[in-house]
Amino acid sequence: MRLLPEGTTPETRILYAGRGLRAFADGFVSLLLPIYITALGFDVVAVGLISAATMLGSAALTIGVGFTAHRYGRRILLVGSALLMIATGIGFLLVHELWPLVVIAFIGTINPSPADVSVFYPLEQSLLAETVPAKSRTATFAGYALIGSLVAALGALAAGLPGLLQTSFHVDLLMALQSMFALYTVLGLITYYLYRRLPMRLDNRDQRPLCIRRDDILLEAAMRAAGKAANLHITRAKSIESPDRDHAAADPRRLETQNDRTSAKPPNPDDIAIGGSIGALPSEQNTKIAAAVKDRRPAFCRSLPTERDVHDRHGCDPARPTRRRRARQAEDEYGQYCPPQNASDEAFA
């Protein structure tokens, strides 16, 4: 009998274990949080305020992770979230004032319900999709949800431990509740060491593809031109094979001219040098490619990313060639210039 889906990898087991530990912690903390706030001497309004802060903070962190995970790496964010879980448990242990507790609840990872609405959830799910084959993803996500539900139920059952400590060992209620937050901190520490075992390749950071080299831009333009020239050659060959060829047979000179045109070979894109140079092609094909590139100048200009996009979206090195410099280099190579399209591009040129 298989307990885990087919194709489960060691990385998937780590994510399953982390999900179980967090579900257990959320199961008892979500029930003990209002009791703990009341035991500290606060009223019902304070309970609602702290509970609302936990929900709003979890939503804000989740949105922030959604916008930054591609830049910093999901594994690093998971490890950082585990550290935040540890800090949250320590904060609830040591801080007993209302507004500092509200701040800790907003920044921290405590959930006011057993359901997982924390920052861990989207990070773990995105990693699960990459750690198993495509055919096993449905079963993997089903196992992930099942582990979360079952272990959260066990965590809710563990919420009765403070009452057991109070009646059996005559422990003060506040101290018994604080011991559960200490357990929350320990579970966060274990989760931290689990996530550190994930391989670095799962970070999957952006490689800043918009910082394009001149050779890459020129190669793309040359390849487009070669394809256009090849399509033009095929169109001419098909037009010659039309019924007009029968009329051309009566004129030997016309037939000879048509045969010369069909014998010309289209440009082979494989002959284009990697550096973007088209000098390796015959001179006639060079002329065709240069003309085709000139015809497609608007599309070629639009393919160049603006310098503002490069800096704002990907934080590229300002020392890289600007858009105007790249356009000037293209002009040197192909005899054309792509000017900046608006004032913002002119400022970054």
Stockholm file with secondary structure:
# STOCKHOLM 1.0

chainA/1-349         MRLLPEGTTPETRILYAGRGLRAFADGFVSLLLPIYITALGFDVVAVGLISAATMLGSAALTIGVGFTAHRYGRRILLVGSALLMIATGIGFLLVHELWPLVVIAFIGTINPSPADVSVFYPLEQSLLAETVPAKSRTATFAGYALIGSLVAALGALAAGLPGLLQTSFHVDLLMALQSMFALYTVLGLITYYLYRRLPMRLDNRDQRPLCIRRDDILLEAAMRAAGKAANLHITRAKSIESPDRDHAAADPRRLETQNDRTSAKPPNPDDIAIGGSIGALPSEQNTKIAAAVKDRRPAFCRSLPTERDVHDRHGCDPARPTRRRRARQAEDEYGQYCPPQNASDEAFA
#=GR chainA/1-349 SS CCSSCTTCCHHHHHHHHHHHHHHHHHHHHHHHHHHHHHHTTCCHHHHHHHHHHHHHHHHHHHHHHHHHHHHHCHHHHHHHHHHHHHHHHHHHHHCCSHHHHHHHHHHSCCCSSSSCCSTHHHHHHHHHHHHSCGGGHHHHHHHHHHHHHHHHHHHHHHTTHHHHHHHHSCCCHHHHHHHHHHHHHHHHHHHHHHHHTSCGGGGCCCCCTTSCCHHHHHHHHHHHHHHHHHHHHHHHHHHHTSTHHHHHTTCHHHHHHHHHHHHSCCCCGGGSCTTSCCTTSCHHHHHHHHHHHHHTHHHHHHTSCCHHHHHHHHCCCTTSCCHHHHHHHHHHHHSCCCCCSSHHHHHHC
#=GC SS_cons         CCSSCTTCCHHHHHHHHHHHHHHHHHHHHHHHHHHHHHHTTCCHHHHHHHHHHHHHHHHHHHHHHHHHHHHHCHHHHHHHHHHHHHHHHHHHHHCCSHHHHHHHHHHSCCCSSSSCCSTHHHHHHHHHHHHSCGGGHHHHHHHHHHHHHHHHHHHHHHTTHHHHHHHHSCCCHHHHHHHHHHHHHHHHHHHHHHHHTSCGGGGCCCCCTTSCCHHHHHHHHHHHHHHHHHHHHHHHHHHHTSTHHHHHTTCHHHHHHHHHHHHSCCCCGGGSCTTSCCTTSCHHHHHHHHHHHHHTHHHHHHTSCCHHHHHHHHCCCTTSCCHHHHHHHHHHHHSCCCCCSSHHHHHHC
//
